[in-house]
Amino acid sequence: MLADLATDAYPFAKGWTLDLAETLRTNTHAAEALTTDMPAWKRNMVRTAILLAHPAKV
Protein backbone atom coordinates (compact mmCIF):
# COMPACT_ATOMS: atom_id res chain seq x y z
CA MET A 1 0.00 0.00 0.00
CA LEU A 2 1.34 3.43 -0.89
CA ALA A 3 0.51 4.89 2.51
CA ASP A 4 2.75 2.36 4.23
CA LEU A 5 6.36 3.07 3.23
CA ALA A 6 7.53 0.18 5.39
CA THR A 7 6.29 -2.08 2.60
CA ASP A 8 9.35 -3.51 0.86
CA ALA A 9 7.93 -3.59 -2.64
CA TYR A 10 4.78 -2.31 -4.26
CA PRO A 11 3.56 -4.55 -7.10
CA PHE A 12 2.15 -2.46 -9.93
CA ALA A 13 2.21 -4.73 -12.99
CA LYS A 14 2.49 -8.43 -13.62
CA GLY A 15 5.93 -9.37 -12.31
CA TRP A 16 7.09 -5.78 -11.72
CA THR A 17 7.56 -4.07 -8.36
CA LEU A 18 8.73 -0.73 -7.04
CA ASP A 19 10.50 -0.36 -3.71
CA LEU A 20 9.10 2.97 -2.53
CA ALA A 21 11.14 3.16 0.66
CA GLU A 22 14.38 2.70 -1.29
CA THR A 23 13.23 5.20 -3.89
CA LEU A 24 12.74 7.87 -1.23
CA ARG A 25 15.97 6.94 0.57
CA THR A 26 18.03 7.36 -2.58
CA ASN A 27 16.42 10.60 -3.78
CA THR A 28 17.93 13.35 -1.63
CA HIS A 29 15.41 16.01 -2.68
CA ALA A 30 12.44 13.80 -1.81
CA ALA A 31 14.02 12.80 1.51
CA GLU A 32 14.58 16.48 2.34
CA ALA A 33 11.02 17.34 1.30
CA LEU A 34 9.64 14.81 3.80
CA THR A 35 11.08 16.89 6.65
CA THR A 36 9.34 20.16 5.70
CA ASP A 37 5.93 21.53 6.55
CA MET A 38 5.19 22.54 2.93
CA PRO A 39 2.64 19.93 1.75
CA ALA A 40 2.63 20.90 -1.93
CA TRP A 41 6.42 20.74 -2.23
CA LYS A 42 6.52 17.49 -0.27
CA ARG A 43 3.88 15.91 -2.52
CA ASN A 44 5.58 17.05 -5.73
CA MET A 45 9.06 15.89 -4.69
CA VAL A 46 7.82 12.46 -3.60
CA ARG A 47 5.80 12.12 -6.80
CA THR A 48 8.88 13.02 -8.85
CA ALA A 49 11.01 10.48 -6.99
CA ILE A 50 8.46 7.75 -7.69
CA LEU A 51 8.22 8.69 -11.38
CA LEU A 52 12.03 8.59 -11.69
CA ALA A 53 12.35 5.25 -9.88
CA HIS A 54 13.35 2.12 -11.72
CA PRO A 55 10.93 -0.80 -11.37
CA ALA A 56 12.34 -4.28 -10.85
CA LYS A 57 11.22 -7.48 -12.54
CA VAL A 58 10.57 -10.21 -9.96
Buried (B, 14 or more C-beta within 10 A) or exposed (E): EEEEBEBEBBEEEEEEBBBBBBBBEEBEEBBEBEEEEEEEEBEBBBEBBBEEBEBEEE
